[in-house]
């Protein structure tokens, strides 16, 4: 069983080989990309992929361009009520593959994946937070607050700078977004 299957995700993968100008290499031989290059690829992908995903009746949850084990991955996470199946991922992947070939905006070789966000998906965008009001969330902070880095409570409110949760005893705690390493729906098994 793959790691994606174990995490409750549906995944479709298509290796993409680009033969274009090779990026600069550092003295250690690693390719160097600025955060802005990565963000540029993610934004361009989101812009081109959103109409396809919407037309097929899905929601584009997130796009990421990451390097893992020496390989670059362009990942698109999609969702719909009732969840995503492998066939859904494959449909999006096939439709977007032609767009990737036509636009050719990523300079290196990479693997394009379309996946469901899985059960423990992080809250990243405004719509994620809005959809999760009243739901139980898990917050992990970069540094300890009152000797603790993990907090679980009901998401009460949020804005661009803060997130507030309520505990079972009806007390509330507000966190600065800059202090939050991860916030996601809590998993209850």
OpenMM code with the backbone's topology and positions (N, CA, C; nanometers):
from openmm import Vec3, app, unit

residues = "UNK UNK UNK UNK UNK UNK UNK UNK UNK UNK UNK UNK UNK UNK UNK UNK UNK UNK UNK UNK UNK UNK UNK UNK UNK UNK UNK UNK UNK UNK UNK UNK UNK UNK UNK UNK UNK UNK UNK UNK UNK UNK UNK UNK UNK UNK UNK UNK UNK UNK UNK UNK UNK UNK UNK UNK UNK UNK UNK UNK UNK UNK UNK UNK UNK UNK UNK UNK UNK UNK UNK UNK UNK UNK UNK UNK UNK UNK UNK UNK UNK UNK UNK UNK UNK UNK UNK UNK UNK UNK UNK UNK UNK UNK UNK UNK UNK UNK UNK UNK UNK UNK UNK UNK UNK UNK UNK UNK UNK UNK UNK UNK UNK UNK UNK UNK UNK UNK UNK UNK UNK UNK UNK UNK UNK UNK UNK UNK UNK UNK UNK UNK UNK UNK UNK UNK UNK UNK UNK UNK UNK UNK UNK UNK UNK UNK UNK UNK UNK UNK UNK UNK UNK UNK UNK UNK UNK UNK UNK UNK UNK UNK UNK UNK UNK UNK UNK UNK UNK UNK UNK UNK UNK UNK UNK UNK UNK UNK UNK UNK UNK UNK UNK UNK UNK UNK UNK UNK UNK".split()
positions = [
    Vec3(0.0854, -0.1179, 0.0000),
    Vec3(0.0000, 0.0000, 0.0000),
    Vec3(0.0895, 0.1236, 0.0000),
    Vec3(0.0579, 0.2199, -0.0837),
    Vec3(0.1385, 0.3411, -0.0904),
    Vec3(0.1087, 0.4310, 0.0283),
    Vec3(0.2002, 0.5243, 0.0532),
    Vec3(0.1808, 0.6199, 0.1628),
    Vec3(0.0543, 0.7020, 0.1409),
    Vec3(0.0271, 0.7374, 0.0140),
    Vec3(-0.0934, 0.8162, -0.0164),
    Vec3(-0.2187, 0.7366, 0.0154),
    Vec3(-0.2180, 0.6072, -0.0191),
    Vec3(-0.3347, 0.5247, 0.0085),
    Vec3(-0.3550, 0.5099, 0.1587),
    Vec3(-0.2435, 0.4945, 0.2334),
    Vec3(-0.2536, 0.4835, 0.3779),
    Vec3(-0.3088, 0.6108, 0.4403),
    Vec3(-0.2824, 0.7253, 0.3807),
    Vec3(-0.3287, 0.8534, 0.4343),
    Vec3(-0.4708, 0.8860, 0.3904),
    Vec3(-0.5368, 0.7938, 0.3211),
    Vec3(-0.6733, 0.8169, 0.2768),
    Vec3(-0.6823, 0.9102, 0.1584),
    Vec3(-0.5801, 0.9093, 0.0721),
    Vec3(-0.5773, 0.9984, -0.0429),
    Vec3(-0.5927, 0.9212, -0.1723),
    Vec3(-0.6539, 0.9842, -0.2703),
    Vec3(-0.6562, 0.9333, -0.4065),
    Vec3(-0.5513, 1.0128, -0.4829),
    Vec3(-0.4683, 0.9453, -0.5630),
    Vec3(-0.3573, 1.0138, -0.6295),
    Vec3(-0.3460, 0.9671, -0.7740),
    Vec3(-0.3162, 1.0605, -0.8637),
    Vec3(-0.2827, 1.0300, -1.0020),
    Vec3(-0.1518, 1.1000, -1.0322),
    Vec3(-0.0539, 1.0267, -1.0911),
    Vec3(0.0789, 1.0831, -1.1166),
    Vec3(0.1127, 1.0762, -1.2641),
    Vec3(0.1736, 1.1839, -1.3145),
    Vec3(0.2252, 1.1865, -1.4499),
    Vec3(0.3629, 1.2505, -1.4462),
    Vec3(0.4698, 1.1724, -1.4796),
    Vec3(0.6033, 1.2327, -1.4839),
    Vec3(0.6110, 1.3331, -1.5983),
    Vec3(0.6716, 1.4461, -1.5740),
    Vec3(0.6851, 1.5504, -1.6747),
    Vec3(0.8330, 1.5764, -1.6963),
    Vec3(0.8810, 1.5604, -1.8157),
    Vec3(1.0210, 1.5869, -1.8453),
    Vec3(1.0275, 1.7111, -1.9315),
    Vec3(1.0916, 1.8124, -1.8800),
    Vec3(1.1074, 1.9367, -1.9529),
    Vec3(1.2524, 1.9463, -1.9981),
    Vec3(1.2729, 1.9827, -2.1202),
    Vec3(1.4081, 2.0009, -2.1712),
    Vec3(1.4232, 2.1465, -2.2097),
    Vec3(1.4637, 2.2217, -2.1104),
    Vec3(1.4807, 2.3645, -2.1298),
    Vec3(1.6089, 2.4066, -2.0627),
    Vec3(1.6289, 2.5339, -2.0568),
    Vec3(1.7470, 2.5892, -1.9918),
    Vec3(1.7602, 2.5345, -1.8491),
    Vec3(1.8787, 2.4859, -1.8142),
    Vec3(1.9034, 2.4287, -1.6826),
    Vec3(1.9298, 2.5409, -1.5828),
    Vec3(1.8635, 2.5370, -1.4664),
    Vec3(1.8846, 2.6406, -1.3652),
    Vec3(2.0270, 2.6379, -1.3114),
    Vec3(2.0682, 2.7506, -1.2505),
    Vec3(2.1997, 2.7584, -1.1884),
    Vec3(2.2143, 2.6521, -1.0817),
    Vec3(2.3377, 2.6075, -1.0630),
    Vec3(2.3668, 2.5119, -0.9562),
    Vec3(2.4602, 2.5778, -0.8555),
    Vec3(2.4418, 2.5414, -0.7299),
    Vec3(2.5304, 2.5921, -0.6258),
    Vec3(2.6609, 2.5146, -0.6325),
    Vec3(2.7571, 2.5508, -0.5497),
    Vec3(2.8847, 2.4791, -0.5469),
    Vec3(2.8638, 2.3338, -0.5071),
    Vec3(2.7624, 2.3056, -0.4289),
    Vec3(2.7343, 2.1685, -0.3865),
    Vec3(2.6626, 2.0907, -0.4960),
    Vec3(2.6286, 2.1565, -0.6063),
    Vec3(2.5633, 2.0901, -0.7183),
    Vec3(2.4119, 2.0885, -0.7111),
    Vec3(2.3534, 2.1511, -0.6095),
    Vec3(2.2085, 2.1546, -0.5967),
    Vec3(2.1513, 2.2696, -0.6778),
    Vec3(2.0346, 2.2469, -0.7362),
    Vec3(1.9664, 2.3550, -0.8064),
    Vec3(1.9102, 2.4510, -0.7039),
    Vec3(1.9242, 2.5783, -0.7328),
    Vec3(1.8779, 2.6802, -0.6391),
    Vec3(1.7557, 2.7516, -0.6973),
    Vec3(1.6509, 2.7581, -0.6181),
    Vec3(1.5311, 2.8309, -0.6572),
    Vec3(1.4913, 2.9204, -0.5420),
    Vec3(1.4505, 3.0361, -0.5745),
    Vec3(1.4032, 3.1253, -0.4704),
    Vec3(1.2586, 3.0886, -0.4386),
    Vec3(1.2136, 3.1323, -0.3243),
    Vec3(1.0751, 3.1099, -0.2869),
    Vec3(0.9838, 3.1715, -0.3915),
    Vec3(1.0260, 3.2828, -0.4480),
    Vec3(0.9409, 3.3494, -0.5465),
    Vec3(0.9220, 3.2644, -0.6727),
    Vec3(1.0221, 3.1898, -0.7132),
    Vec3(1.0079, 3.1008, -0.8295),
    Vec3(0.9053, 2.9928, -0.7998),
    Vec3(0.9160, 2.9333, -0.6827),
    Vec3(0.8221, 2.8291, -0.6408),
    Vec3(0.6803, 2.8861, -0.6356),
    Vec3(0.6670, 3.0026, -0.5736),
    Vec3(0.5356, 3.0662, -0.5654),
    Vec3(0.4820, 3.1006, -0.7036),
    Vec3(0.5697, 3.1431, -0.7923),
    Vec3(0.5290, 3.1752, -0.9294),
    Vec3(0.4706, 3.0519, -0.9983),
    Vec3(0.5376, 2.9378, -0.9840),
    Vec3(0.4878, 2.8131, -1.0444),
    Vec3(0.3544, 2.7724, -0.9838),
    Vec3(0.3423, 2.7851, -0.8522),
    Vec3(0.2180, 2.7481, -0.7854),
    Vec3(0.1034, 2.8392, -0.8280),
    Vec3(0.1282, 2.9693, -0.8350),
    Vec3(0.0241, 3.0640, -0.8749),
    Vec3(-0.0186, 3.0426, -1.0195),
    Vec3(0.0777, 3.0207, -1.1078),
    Vec3(0.0467, 2.9981, -1.2501),
    Vec3(-0.0340, 2.8696, -1.2652),
    Vec3(0.0059, 2.7665, -1.1931),
    Vec3(-0.0667, 2.6399, -1.1989),
    Vec3(-0.2095, 2.6574, -1.1492),
    Vec3(-0.2247, 2.7273, -1.0379),
    Vec3(-0.3581, 2.7503, -0.9819),
    Vec3(-0.4463, 2.8269, -1.0816),
    Vec3(-0.3891, 2.9278, -1.1427),
    Vec3(-0.4619, 3.0096, -1.2401),
    Vec3(-0.5089, 2.9262, -1.3601),
    Vec3(-0.4231, 2.8373, -1.4084),
    Vec3(-0.4568, 2.7559, -1.5250),
    Vec3(-0.5446, 2.6360, -1.4903),
    Vec3(-0.5294, 2.5845, -1.3693),
    Vec3(-0.5999, 2.4632, -1.3291),
    Vec3(-0.7406, 2.4888, -1.2764),
    Vec3(-0.7625, 2.6034, -1.2146),
    Vec3(-0.8925, 2.6346, -1.1522),
    Vec3(-1.0113, 2.6152, -1.2473),
    Vec3(-1.0071, 2.6680, -1.3710),
    Vec3(-1.1228, 2.6495, -1.4596),
    Vec3(-1.1500, 2.5022, -1.4933),
    Vec3(-1.0471, 2.4232, -1.5069),
    Vec3(-1.0629, 2.2802, -1.5382),
    Vec3(-1.1277, 2.2080, -1.4204),
    Vec3(-1.0758, 2.2334, -1.3014),
    Vec3(-1.1270, 2.1695, -1.1810),
    Vec3(-1.2730, 2.2083, -1.1587),
    Vec3(-1.3038, 2.3355, -1.1740),
    Vec3(-1.4408, 2.3842, -1.1553),
    Vec3(-1.5354, 2.3224, -1.2585),
    Vec3(-1.4915, 2.3176, -1.3840),
    Vec3(-1.5734, 2.2586, -1.4908),
    Vec3(-1.6064, 2.1118, -1.4626),
    Vec3(-1.5137, 2.0404, -1.4008),
    Vec3(-1.5353, 1.8993, -1.3692),
    Vec3(-1.6141, 1.8798, -1.2392),
    Vec3(-1.6485, 1.9908, -1.1718),
    Vec3(-1.7314, 1.9823, -1.0526),
    Vec3(-1.6555, 1.9622, -0.9227),
    Vec3(-1.5273, 1.9963, -0.9225),
    Vec3(-1.4451, 1.9799, -0.8031),
    Vec3(-1.4018, 2.1158, -0.7499),
    Vec3(-1.3384, 2.1140, -0.6330),
    Vec3(-1.2802, 2.2339, -0.5736),
    Vec3(-1.1287, 2.2182, -0.5739),
    Vec3(-1.0574, 2.3217, -0.6179),
    Vec3(-0.9125, 2.3215, -0.6096),
    Vec3(-0.8757, 2.3681, -0.4694),
    Vec3(-0.8216, 2.2769, -0.3884),
    Vec3(-0.7909, 2.3053, -0.2483),
    Vec3(-0.6556, 2.3737, -0.2352),
    Vec3(-0.5552, 2.3230, -0.3064),
    Vec3(-0.4208, 2.3776, -0.2933),
    Vec3(-0.3346, 2.3295, -0.4091),
    Vec3(-0.2261, 2.4024, -0.4327),
    Vec3(-0.1232, 2.3646, -0.5297),
    Vec3(0.0103, 2.3842, -0.4610),
    Vec3(0.1017, 2.2884, -0.4770),
    Vec3(0.2347, 2.3046, -0.4205),
    Vec3(0.3390, 2.2533, -0.5183),
    Vec3(0.4552, 2.3164, -0.5157),
    Vec3(0.5698, 2.2764, -0.5962),
    Vec3(0.6827, 2.2522, -0.4980),
    Vec3(0.7180, 2.1255, -0.4764),
    Vec3(0.8140, 2.0894, -0.3726),
    Vec3(0.9169, 1.9902, -0.4256),
    Vec3(1.0314, 1.9890, -0.3594),
    Vec3(1.1360, 1.8938, -0.3928),
    Vec3(1.1448, 1.7914, -0.2810),
    Vec3(1.1336, 1.6648, -0.3192),
    Vec3(1.1406, 1.5555, -0.2227),
    Vec3(1.2327, 1.4488, -0.2780),
    Vec3(1.3355, 1.4151, -0.2030),
    Vec3(1.4271, 1.3099, -0.2439),
    Vec3(1.4911, 1.3329, -0.3793),
    Vec3(1.5218, 1.4573, -0.4116),
    Vec3(1.5876, 1.4889, -0.5376),
    Vec3(1.4934, 1.5055, -0.6562),
    Vec3(1.3641, 1.4876, -0.6356),
    Vec3(1.2661, 1.5001, -0.7438),
    Vec3(1.1705, 1.6146, -0.7131),
    Vec3(1.1431, 1.6956, -0.8153),
    Vec3(1.0444, 1.8034, -0.8015),
    Vec3(0.9058, 1.7474, -0.8261),
    Vec3(0.8089, 1.7917, -0.7446),
    Vec3(0.6692, 1.7521, -0.7578),
    Vec3(0.5822, 1.8760, -0.7690),
    Vec3(0.4953, 1.8764, -0.8675),
    Vec3(0.3901, 1.9773, -0.8795),
    Vec3(0.2631, 1.9048, -0.8393),
    Vec3(0.2059, 1.9440, -0.7249),
    Vec3(0.0894, 1.8740, -0.6716),
    Vec3(-0.0316, 1.9654, -0.6697),
    Vec3(-0.1418, 1.9085, -0.7137),
    Vec3(-0.2697, 1.9775, -0.7054),
    Vec3(-0.3608, 1.8936, -0.6166),
    Vec3(-0.4228, 1.9570, -0.5199),
    Vec3(-0.5146, 1.8888, -0.4290),
    Vec3(-0.6568, 1.9323, -0.4634),
    Vec3(-0.7431, 1.8339, -0.4902),
    Vec3(-0.8818, 1.8627, -0.5263),
    Vec3(-0.9754, 1.7935, -0.4277),
    Vec3(-1.0980, 1.8445, -0.4200),
    Vec3(-1.1959, 1.7852, -0.3302),
    Vec3(-1.3357, 1.8071, -0.3860),
    Vec3(-1.4296, 1.7335, -0.3317),
    Vec3(-1.5722, 1.7513, -0.3614),
    Vec3(-1.6497, 1.6897, -0.2468),
    Vec3(-1.7749, 1.7287, -0.2293),
    Vec3(-1.8552, 1.6667, -0.1238),
    Vec3(-1.8586, 1.5151, -0.1448),
    Vec3(-1.8365, 1.4413, -0.0396),
    Vec3(-1.8346, 1.2954, -0.0509),
    Vec3(-1.6969, 1.2386, -0.0783),
    Vec3(-1.6012, 1.3270, -0.1098),
    Vec3(-1.4637, 1.2819, -0.1302),
    Vec3(-1.4259, 1.2596, -0.2749),
    Vec3(-1.2983, 1.2403, -0.2961),
    Vec3(-1.2387, 1.2261, -0.4286),
    Vec3(-1.1960, 1.0816, -0.4505),
    Vec3(-1.2172, 1.0318, -0.5718),
    Vec3(-1.1730, 0.8974, -0.6107),
    Vec3(-1.0547, 0.9098, -0.7067),
    Vec3(-0.9852, 0.8006, -0.7274),
    Vec3(-0.8707, 0.7995, -0.8184),
    Vec3(-0.9142, 0.8433, -0.9593),
    Vec3(-1.0329, 0.8022, -1.0033),
    Vec3(-1.0824, 0.8417, -1.1364),
    Vec3(-1.0970, 0.9934, -1.1477),
    Vec3(-1.1359, 1.0598, -1.0390),
    Vec3(-1.1478, 1.2056, -1.0384),
    Vec3(-1.0101, 1.2691, -1.0574),
    Vec3(-0.9126, 1.2168, -0.9846),
    Vec3(-0.7758, 1.2685, -0.9962),
    Vec3(-0.7231, 1.2479, -1.1382),
    Vec3(-0.7515, 1.1315, -1.1937),
    Vec3(-0.7050, 1.1008, -1.3286),
    Vec3(-0.7686, 1.1939, -1.4317),
    Vec3(-0.8969, 1.2246, -1.4164),
    Vec3(-0.9654, 1.3136, -1.5109),
    Vec3(-0.9011, 1.4518, -1.5107),
    Vec3(-0.8736, 1.5055, -1.3927),
    Vec3(-0.8096, 1.6368, -1.3822),
    Vec3(-0.6682, 1.6301, -1.4399),
    Vec3(-0.5959, 1.5255, -1.4046),
    Vec3(-0.4580, 1.5091, -1.4498),
    Vec3(-0.4488, 1.5045, -1.6023),
    Vec3(-0.5356, 1.4281, -1.6647),
    Vec3(-0.5331, 1.4171, -1.8117),
    Vec3(-0.5673, 1.5503, -1.8791),
    Vec3(-0.6675, 1.6190, -1.8268),
    Vec3(-0.7068, 1.7481, -1.8853),
    Vec3(-0.5965, 1.8516, -1.8706),
    Vec3(-0.5315, 1.8543, -1.7549),
    Vec3(-0.4307, 1.9566, -1.7304),
    Vec3(-0.2976, 1.9240, -1.7970),
    Vec3(-0.2737, 1.7992, -1.8262),
    Vec3(-0.1489, 1.7585, -1.8906),
    Vec3(-0.1286, 1.8318, -2.0234),
    Vec3(-0.2349, 1.8456, -2.1007),
    Vec3(-0.2262, 1.9173, -2.2290),
    Vec3(-0.1912, 2.0645, -2.2068),
    Vec3(-0.2479, 2.1237, -2.1031),
    Vec3(-0.2188, 2.2638, -2.0718),
    Vec3(-0.0719, 2.2789, -2.0318),
    Vec3(-0.0210, 2.1864, -1.9517),
    Vec3(0.1199, 2.1904, -1.9123),
    Vec3(0.2117, 2.1811, -2.0347),
    Vec3(0.1765, 2.0948, -2.1279),
    Vec3(0.2566, 2.0819, -2.2507),
    Vec3(0.2537, 2.2104, -2.3324),
    Vec3(0.1368, 2.2705, -2.3418),
    Vec3(0.1201, 2.3916, -2.4224),
    Vec3(0.1904, 2.5125, -2.3602),
    Vec3(0.1716, 2.5340, -2.2308),
    Vec3(0.2257, 2.6530, -2.1637),
    Vec3(0.3735, 2.6394, -2.1290),
    Vec3(0.4172, 2.5191, -2.0918),
    Vec3(0.5592, 2.4887, -2.0694),
    Vec3(0.6302, 2.5945, -1.9842),
    Vec3(0.5770, 2.6245, -1.8662),
    Vec3(0.6291, 2.7334, -1.7837),
    Vec3(0.7209, 2.6886, -1.6697),
    Vec3(0.7403, 2.5578, -1.6527),
    Vec3(0.8287, 2.5072, -1.5468),
    Vec3(0.9561, 2.4561, -1.6118),
    Vec3(1.0698, 2.5055, -1.5626),
    Vec3(1.1968, 2.4808, -1.6294),
    Vec3(1.2561, 2.3429, -1.6075),
    Vec3(1.2263, 2.2762, -1.4954),
    Vec3(1.2912, 2.1478, -1.4713),
    Vec3(1.1969, 2.0305, -1.4925),
    Vec3(1.2545, 1.9114, -1.4838),
    Vec3(1.1742, 1.7897, -1.4857),
    Vec3(1.1019, 1.7794, -1.3524),
    Vec3(0.9802, 1.7279, -1.3563),
    Vec3(0.9016, 1.7170, -1.2343),
    Vec3(0.7951, 1.6113, -1.2544),
    Vec3(0.7333, 1.5721, -1.1458),
    Vec3(0.6216, 1.4794, -1.1488),
    Vec3(0.4970, 1.5593, -1.1142),
    Vec3(0.3962, 1.5510, -1.2008),
    Vec3(0.2701, 1.6186, -1.1739),
    Vec3(0.1769, 1.5193, -1.1066),
    Vec3(0.1240, 1.5566, -0.9897),
    Vec3(0.0316, 1.4715, -0.9157),
    Vec3(-0.0975, 1.5478, -0.8877),
    Vec3(-0.2072, 1.4761, -0.8984),
    Vec3(-0.3361, 1.5277, -0.8544),
    Vec3(-0.3814, 1.4347, -0.7439),
    Vec3(-0.4198, 1.4924, -0.6307),
    Vec3(-0.4497, 1.4125, -0.5123),
    Vec3(-0.5671, 1.4720, -0.4369),
    Vec3(-0.6312, 1.3879, -0.3575),
    Vec3(-0.7268, 1.4413, -0.2609),
    Vec3(-0.6456, 1.4991, -0.1459),
    Vec3(-0.7003, 1.5924, -0.0707),
    Vec3(-0.6220, 1.6531, 0.0369),
    Vec3(-0.6034, 1.5620, 0.1569),
    Vec3(-0.6725, 1.4504, 0.1628),
    Vec3(-0.6580, 1.3590, 0.2749),
    Vec3(-0.7398, 1.4035, 0.3956),
    Vec3(-0.7393, 1.3211, 0.4953),
    Vec3(-0.8220, 1.3478, 0.6131),
    Vec3(-0.7712, 1.4639, 0.6978),
    Vec3(-0.6410, 1.4765, 0.7117),
    Vec3(-0.5852, 1.5794, 0.7991),
    Vec3(-0.5352, 1.7006, 0.7242),
    Vec3(-0.6136, 1.7477, 0.6299),
    Vec3(-0.5679, 1.8587, 0.5472),
    Vec3(-0.5533, 1.9879, 0.6272),
    Vec3(-0.4487, 2.0607, 0.6010),
    Vec3(-0.4284, 2.1874, 0.6730),
    Vec3(-0.5252, 2.2950, 0.6237),
    Vec3(-0.5554, 2.3884, 0.7115),
    Vec3(-0.6352, 2.5048, 0.6741),
    Vec3(-0.5367, 2.6113, 0.6273),
    Vec3(-0.5469, 2.6513, 0.5027),
    Vec3(-0.4532, 2.7477, 0.4464),
    Vec3(-0.5208, 2.8740, 0.3955),
    Vec3(-0.6330, 2.8558, 0.3293),
    Vec3(-0.6988, 2.9683, 0.2631),
    Vec3(-0.8201, 3.0142, 0.3420),
    Vec3(-0.8660, 3.1331, 0.3084),
    Vec3(-0.9846, 3.1926, 0.3707),
    Vec3(-1.1023, 3.0950, 0.3681),
    Vec3(-1.1251, 3.0305, 0.2538),
    Vec3(-1.2399, 2.9400, 0.2420),
    Vec3(-1.2255, 2.8181, 0.3321),
    Vec3(-1.1006, 2.7740, 0.3592),
    Vec3(-1.0789, 2.6620, 0.4510),
    Vec3(-1.1228, 2.6999, 0.5917),
    Vec3(-1.0856, 2.8200, 0.6345),
    Vec3(-1.1223, 2.8666, 0.7682),
    Vec3(-1.2731, 2.8878, 0.7781),
    Vec3(-1.3329, 2.9490, 0.6767),
    Vec3(-1.4772, 2.9754, 0.6784),
    Vec3(-1.5562, 2.8447, 0.6872),
    Vec3(-1.5134, 2.7446, 0.6126),
    Vec3(-1.5815, 2.6159, 0.6109),
    Vec3(-1.5654, 2.5429, 0.7446),
    Vec3(-1.4609, 2.5751, 0.8193),
    Vec3(-1.4286, 2.5007, 0.9412),
    Vec3(-1.4747, 2.5674, 1.0708),
    Vec3(-1.5405, 2.6827, 1.0618),
    Vec3(-1.5943, 2.7464, 1.1825),
    Vec3(-1.6885, 2.6469, 1.2514),
    Vec3(-1.6696, 2.6302, 1.3824),
    Vec3(-1.7528, 2.5368, 1.4582),
    Vec3(-1.6996, 2.3946, 1.4584),
    Vec3(-1.5933, 2.3694, 1.3840),
    Vec3(-1.5330, 2.2356, 1.3781),
    Vec3(-1.4153, 2.2273, 1.4746),
    Vec3(-1.3822, 2.1054, 1.5158),
    Vec3(-1.2675, 2.0845, 1.6026),
    Vec3(-1.1399, 2.0895, 1.5191),
    Vec3(-1.0436, 2.1704, 1.5634),
    Vec3(-0.9174, 2.1858, 1.4918),
    Vec3(-0.8001, 2.1569, 1.5855),
    Vec3(-0.6897, 2.1222, 1.5236),
    Vec3(-0.5636, 2.0998, 1.5952),
    Vec3(-0.4687, 2.2095, 1.5511),
    Vec3(-0.4071, 2.2750, 1.6471),
    Vec3(-0.3092, 2.3800, 1.6184),
    Vec3(-0.1750, 2.3371, 1.6747),
    Vec3(-0.0716, 2.3483, 1.5919),
    Vec3(0.0662, 2.3262, 1.6375),
    Vec3(0.1407, 2.4567, 1.6198),
    Vec3(0.2091, 2.4976, 1.7249),
    Vec3(0.2815, 2.6241, 1.7211),
    Vec3(0.4309, 2.5993, 1.7013),
    Vec3(0.4997, 2.7013, 1.6507),
    Vec3(0.6438, 2.6918, 1.6304),
    Vec3(0.7179, 2.6793, 1.7627),
    Vec3(0.6710, 2.7527, 1.8621),
    Vec3(0.7362, 2.7480, 1.9927),
    Vec3(0.6297, 2.7286, 2.0999),
    Vec3(0.6729, 2.6796, 2.2125),
    Vec3(0.5795, 2.6473, 2.3208),
    Vec3(0.5093, 2.7728, 2.3738),
    Vec3(0.3825, 2.7554, 2.4031),
    Vec3(0.3018, 2.8577, 2.4697),
    Vec3(0.2526, 2.7905, 2.5982),
    Vec3(0.2906, 2.8455, 2.7112),
    Vec3(0.2604, 2.7832, 2.8409),
    Vec3(0.3061, 2.6376, 2.8427),
    Vec3(0.4283, 2.6136, 2.7948),
    Vec3(0.4947, 2.4834, 2.7907),
    Vec3(0.4208, 2.3797, 2.7061),
    Vec3(0.3538, 2.4253, 2.6040),
    Vec3(0.2755, 2.3348, 2.5194),
    Vec3(0.2820, 2.3850, 2.3749),
    Vec3(0.2896, 2.2911, 2.2793),
    Vec3(0.2957, 2.3274, 2.1376),
    Vec3(0.1762, 2.2761, 2.0570),
    Vec3(0.0931, 2.1923, 2.1165),
    Vec3(-0.0235, 2.1382, 2.0466),
    Vec3(-0.1500, 2.1732, 2.1233),
    Vec3(-0.2509, 2.2200, 2.0495),
    Vec3(-0.3759, 2.2648, 2.1085),
    Vec3(-0.4911, 2.2121, 2.0239),
    Vec3(-0.5982, 2.1675, 2.0886),
    Vec3(-0.7160, 2.1187, 2.0178),
    Vec3(-0.8377, 2.1891, 2.0752),
    Vec3(-0.9192, 2.2448, 1.9862),
    Vec3(-1.0403, 2.3131, 2.0294),
    Vec3(-1.1311, 2.3409, 1.9110),
    Vec3(-1.2416, 2.4038, 1.9381),
    Vec3(-1.3398, 2.4382, 1.8344),
    Vec3(-1.3011, 2.5732, 1.7742),
    Vec3(-1.2912, 2.5790, 1.6420),
    Vec3(-1.2573, 2.7048, 1.5742),
    Vec3(-1.3738, 2.8018, 1.5897),
    Vec3(-1.3474, 2.9122, 1.6598),
    Vec3(-1.4514, 3.0121, 1.6862),
    Vec3(-1.4456, 3.1288, 1.5904),
    Vec3(-1.3227, 3.1779, 1.5650),
    Vec3(-1.3095, 3.2931, 1.4761),
    Vec3(-1.1676, 3.2997, 1.4225),
    Vec3(-1.1516, 3.3839, 1.3215),
    Vec3(-1.0210, 3.4037, 1.2594),
    Vec3(-1.0234, 3.5371, 1.1862),
    Vec3(-0.9057, 3.5917, 1.1651),
    Vec3(-0.8899, 3.7052, 1.0755),
    Vec3(-0.7516, 3.6900, 1.0131),
    Vec3(-0.7041, 3.7909, 0.9451),
    Vec3(-0.5765, 3.7748, 0.8749),
    Vec3(-0.4578, 3.7588, 0.9694),
    Vec3(-0.4737, 3.7966, 1.0977),
    Vec3(-0.3627, 3.7902, 1.1923),
    Vec3(-0.3795, 3.6897, 1.3060),
    Vec3(-0.5032, 3.6483, 1.3343),
    Vec3(-0.5269, 3.5640, 1.4517),
    Vec3(-0.6247, 3.4500, 1.4232),
    Vec3(-0.6196, 3.3499, 1.5115),
    Vec3(-0.7136, 3.2374, 1.5103),
    Vec3(-0.7549, 3.2144, 1.6555),
    Vec3(-0.8846, 3.2004, 1.6799),
    Vec3(-0.9355, 3.1779, 1.8145),
    Vec3(-1.0067, 3.0439, 1.8216),
    Vec3(-0.9722, 2.9642, 1.9256),
    Vec3(-1.0402, 2.8378, 1.9483),
    Vec3(-1.1011, 2.8387, 2.0880),
    Vec3(-1.2042, 2.7558, 2.1058),
    Vec3(-1.2692, 2.7396, 2.2358),
    Vec3(-1.2447, 2.5972, 2.2839),
    Vec3(-1.2167, 2.5847, 2.4128),
    Vec3(-1.1940, 2.4544, 2.4739),
    Vec3(-1.3239, 2.4004, 2.5317),
    Vec3(-1.3212, 2.2744, 2.5750),
    Vec3(-1.4405, 2.2094, 2.6304),
    Vec3(-1.4981, 2.2837, 2.7505),
    Vec3(-1.4122, 2.3528, 2.8269),
    Vec3(-1.4598, 2.4264, 2.9451),
    Vec3(-1.5086, 2.5678, 2.9094),
    Vec3(-1.5276, 2.5937, 2.7795),
    Vec3(-1.5767, 2.7217, 2.7263),
    Vec3(-1.4776, 2.8368, 2.7360),
    Vec3(-1.3532, 2.8101, 2.7772),
    Vec3(-1.2517, 2.9150, 2.7713),
    Vec3(-1.2020, 2.9247, 2.6275),
    Vec3(-1.1545, 3.0417, 2.5916),
    Vec3(-1.1063, 3.0638, 2.4556),
    Vec3(-0.9596, 3.1035, 2.4590),
    Vec3(-0.8889, 3.0720, 2.3496),
    Vec3(-0.7499, 3.1119, 2.3353),
    Vec3(-0.7303, 3.1634, 2.1933),
    Vec3(-0.6612, 3.2763, 2.1839),
    Vec3(-0.6326, 3.3367, 2.0537),
    Vec3(-0.4842, 3.3211, 2.0234),
    Vec3(-0.4549, 3.2787, 1.9010),
    Vec3(-0.3181, 3.2572, 1.8552),
    Vec3(-0.2865, 3.3549, 1.7429),
    Vec3(-0.1668, 3.4080, 1.7424),
    Vec3(-0.1192, 3.4869, 1.6295),
    Vec3(-0.0888, 3.3900, 1.5159),
    Vec3(-0.1325, 3.4210, 1.3963),
    Vec3(-0.1066, 3.3319, 1.2820),
    Vec3(0.0421, 3.3099, 1.2604),
    Vec3(0.1228, 3.4109, 1.2885),
    Vec3(0.2675, 3.3985, 1.2708),
    Vec3(0.3269, 3.2930, 1.3638),
    Vec3(0.2575, 3.2602, 1.4733),
    Vec3(0.3053, 3.1600, 1.5683),
    Vec3(0.2588, 3.0185, 1.5335),
    Vec3(0.1678, 3.0049, 1.4365),
    Vec3(0.1090, 2.8752, 1.4039),
    Vec3(0.1887, 2.8068, 1.2928),
    Vec3(0.2413, 2.6889, 1.3255),
    Vec3(0.3134, 2.6088, 1.2258),
    Vec3(0.2146, 2.5303, 1.1404),
    Vec3(0.1041, 2.4828, 1.2030),
    Vec3(0.0052, 2.4009, 1.1333),
    Vec3(-0.1284, 2.4168, 1.2020),
    Vec3(-0.2323, 2.4292, 1.1231),
    Vec3(-0.3692, 2.4219, 1.1756),
    Vec3(-0.4475, 2.3352, 1.0776),
    Vec3(-0.5152, 2.2349, 1.1343),
    Vec3(-0.5941, 2.1436, 1.0504),
    Vec3(-0.7116, 2.0909, 1.1292),
    Vec3(-0.8065, 2.0307, 1.0575),
    Vec3(-0.9179, 1.9678, 1.1245),
    Vec3(-0.8644, 1.8541, 1.2112),
    Vec3(-0.9153, 1.8419, 1.3325),
    Vec3(-0.8706, 1.7371, 1.4237),
    Vec3(-0.9221, 1.6033, 1.3741),
    Vec3(-0.8405, 1.5021, 1.3886),
    Vec3(-0.8787, 1.3667, 1.3474),
    Vec3(-0.9252, 1.2894, 1.4701),
    Vec3(-1.0488, 1.2440, 1.4678),
    Vec3(-1.1027, 1.1637, 1.5763),
    Vec3(-1.1257, 1.0221, 1.5246),
    Vec3(-1.0595, 0.9271, 1.5872),
    Vec3(-1.0773, 0.7869, 1.5466),
    Vec3(-1.1393, 0.7085, 1.6576),
] * unit.nanometer
topology = app.Topology()
chain = topology.addChain("A")
for resn in residues:
    res = topology.addResidue(resn, chain)
    for name in ("N", "CA", "C"):
        topology.addAtom(name, app.Element.getBySymbol(name[0]), res)
